[in-house]
Amino acid sequence: MIIEHLAIWVRDLELMRSFYVKYFNGKSNEKYRNDKKNFESYFISFDSGARLELMQMPGITDAGNNGYEQFIGITHLAVSVGTKEKVDELTEVFRKDSFEIVGEPRWTGDGYYESVILDPEKNRIEITA
């Protein structure tokens, strides 16, 4: 089994598209529009084959997940950058670009080397080796 894609409702479609393209080397398709539903989306593709669908539509309410507290449901997106050094480097890029680091680089009890940042809309992103 392969997870084909994960979808996220977003407030600012262009900002979120730019974020995943710039920092994670994603490749974006052309914007999809459904004028009848006032729906827009992008698929961001990654070298691994995984895709992220960013979606926007009026009337979608906030889920209550604020990036700091934990709730039942999907909690974070983990992106592997391959090495401990790359985790450290990318974490510093995020810090320099004024993104919030909510988990400094560290070895976890289950053997991951990771840091945790908040994307522009406060979604948790784990950067792993």
Secondary structure in CASP SS format (residue, H / E / C, confidence):
PFRMAT SS
TARGET T0000
AUTHOR 0000-0000-0000
METHOD secondary structure of the structure
MODEL  1
M C 1.00
I C 1.00
I C 1.00
E C 1.00
H E 1.00
L E 1.00
A E 1.00
I E 1.00
W E 1.00
V C 1.00
R C 1.00
D C 1.00
L H 1.00
E H 1.00
L H 1.00
M H 1.00
R H 1.00
S H 1.00
F H 1.00
Y H 1.00
V H 1.00
K H 1.00
Y H 1.00
F H 1.00
N C 1.00
G C 1.00
K E 1.00
S E 1.00
N C 1.00
E C 1.00
K C 1.00
Y E 1.00
R E 1.00
N E 1.00
D C 1.00
K C 1.00
K C 1.00
N C 1.00
F E 1.00
E E 1.00
S E 1.00
Y E 1.00
F E 1.00
I E 1.00
S E 1.00
F C 1.00
D C 1.00
S C 1.00
G C 1.00
A C 1.00
R E 1.00
L E 1.00
E E 1.00
L E 1.00
M E 1.00
Q E 1.00
M C 1.00
P C 1.00
G C 1.00
I C 1.00
T C 1.00
D C 1.00
A C 1.00
G C 1.00
N C 1.00
N C 1.00
G C 1.00
Y C 1.00
E C 1.00
Q C 1.00
F C 1.00
I C 1.00
G C 1.00
I C 1.00
T C 1.00
H E 1.00
L E 1.00
A E 1.00
V E 1.00
S E 1.00
V C 1.00
G C 1.00
T C 1.00
K H 1.00
E H 1.00
K H 1.00
V H 1.00
D H 1.00
E H 1.00
L H 1.00
T H 1.00
E H 1.00
V H 1.00
F H 1.00
R H 1.00
K H 1.00
D C 1.00
S C 1.00
F C 1.00
E C 1.00
I E 1.00
V E 1.00
G E 1.00
E E 1.00
P E 1.00
R E 1.00
W E 1.00
T C 1.00
G C 1.00
D C 1.00
G C 1.00
Y C 1.00
Y E 1.00
E E 1.00
S E 1.00
V E 1.00
I E 1.00
L E 1.00
D C 1.00
P C 1.00
E C 1.00
K C 1.00
N C 1.00
R E 1.00
I E 1.00
E E 1.00
I E 1.00
T E 1.00
A C 1.00
END
